[in-house]
């Protein structure tokens, strides 16, 4: 009789644990990453934060910031200053944080670039959407290496100048754009 009571108690305890426990508590839901190639873009600081909403979907928010002007005030001045904000979602066909992924984002960018490939300088604001694809390789349970690329397009309000320092306006207005975006080799911390 005592053995049946203990067995029943153990059985009810196990059933209670299965009903009450949140088995996803140990799943890694968040990640932060930085694109190493972004730093080669004249020192653009960048970070993305992601949250897994399911086994195959995650939402992502990102920021890019570059305040740097090189050789300021000289005839050789060049810059690719920007602040950029994006939000989007990723589809992971196999499982979040591992394997192939496809993403869509909406993005806003305020930029000032010039003197890099030509003396002409352009500044303005862009808003648009992009499509991206890539692959994430798990290095450890907490660290991934990510590769990817994408394109984004939308509308821009801009002003074009003849050189980075002279202020001579060549044109201004609104235009549509389609640009390559997010050439990615990122380190990703998953937690």
N, C-alpha and C positions, 0 to 999 in steps of 0.2 A: 504494500500500500504506500509506504514512504517513497519507494522508487518511482511509482507512477506520479506522485505529486512533484517530485524533483524533475522528472522528464517533462511533465506538463509545464512547469515553471520555466525550464530552459527553452522549450518550444515556444512559449508565449513571449519570452524575452527576445528570441531570435526574430520572430514575426514582427514584434514591435520595432526592433532596430530597422528591419527592412521597410516598414511603413513610415517611420519617422525620419530616417537618415536621408540626407541630401547627398546622393552619390556623386554628384557633379562638383562637390565642394573642393575636391582635389584637382579638378581640371583647371588648366591654365586658361584664364579668360582674357587677360590683358597682354599687350605687347607695346614696346616703344622701340623705335628704330631711328637710325640716321643713315643717310645716303652718303657714302664715302666719295662718290663722284661729284656730289654737290659742292664739296669743299674745293674741288678742282675748278669749279665755275666761279673763279675769282673770289674764293673764300665764302661762298654762300652757306650760312648756318641753316640747318634744317632738322626737323624732327617730325615723326609721325607717331600717333598713338592709335591703337586699335583695341576693339572690344569684340569678343566672340559672342554673337547672339544665338548661334546654333552650331551644330557640328560642321556645317558647310558654309556658313555666312559670318562675316565680320563687318563691322562698321569702322571707318577710319577717318581721322582728322589730321591735317598736316599744316605745318607752317614753314616758310622759308624767309630768311632775312639776310640781306647783304647791304650794309651801310658804307662800304668801302669805296673810296676814290683813290686811284693811284696816280702819282706824279701830279698832284693837284695844283692848278694854276699855271701849269706849263703848257707848251704847245703839244707835248706828248701825253697829256692827260687821258686816262681811260677808266671806264667804270661799267659795272653791270649791277647797279643798285636795284634792290627790289624788296618789297614785302608782299608775301603771297599767302593766301589761306585757302584750304580746300577741305571738303567733306565728301565722303562717298561710301561705297560698299564693295566688298570683295566676295566673289564666289570661289570656294575651294572645292573642286570636284571630288577629291579624295577625303581630306580632313583639314581642319583649320591648322595653321602654322606649319604646314608640311606639303610639299609637292607643288603642282601647277596651281595658278590662280588667275582670275580675270576680274577686272575692277572697272567701275565707273565713278567719276568724281565731278563735282562742280567746283569751280575755282575762281577766285578774284586775285588779281595781281596789280600792284602799283609799281611801275618800273621807270628806270632811267639808264639807258645803255648807250655807249658810244666810245669811239676812239679805239676799239678793239680790232675790228677788221677794216674799218674805214673811218674817216674823220667825222662822218655824219653821226649825229646823236639824236636819239628818239626818246621821248618820255611820254608817259600817259597811264591809262588804266585799261585793264582787260578783264572781261568776265566771260566765262564759257564753261564748257563741259568736255570731258576727256574719256577715252577708253584706253585701258592698260592691260598688259599681260605679263606674267613672269613665272619664276620658279623659286621656291624656298627650299633650301637644303638644311636639314637639322644637323648642327655640329655637336650639340649637347642637348639635354632636355630643356635647358634655359637659354640657349644661344643658337641663333640661326644665321645663315648667310643667304641673302636674297638677291636675285637678279631679275631685271624687268625693263620694260620700255613701254612708251605710249605716245599718243598724240592728243592734243586738245585744240579746240576751235571755239570761236565765238565772236564777240564784237569788241572793238577797241576805240577809245577816244585818245587821240595822240597829237603831239606836236613834234615836228622834225626840224633840227637845227643843222647848220652847215659844219659846225665843229663843237667839241665839248666845252670850250670856254668862251666863244665869241658871242653867243646869243643871237646870231643871225637866223631868223625863222625862214625855213624853206616852204613848209606847208603845215597845215593842221586840219583836223577834222575827225571823221569817224570812218572806220573800215572794218571789214570782216577779216578773220585770220584763221589759219590752220597751221599749227606748229608742232614739231617734235617736242616731246616732253618726257621727263622722268626716265632718263637713262640711269638705271639703278644698279648699284652694287652696295647693298646695305647690310649693316650689322643689326640684328634684331634680338632684343632681350624679351623673353616670354615669361610671364609670371601669373 
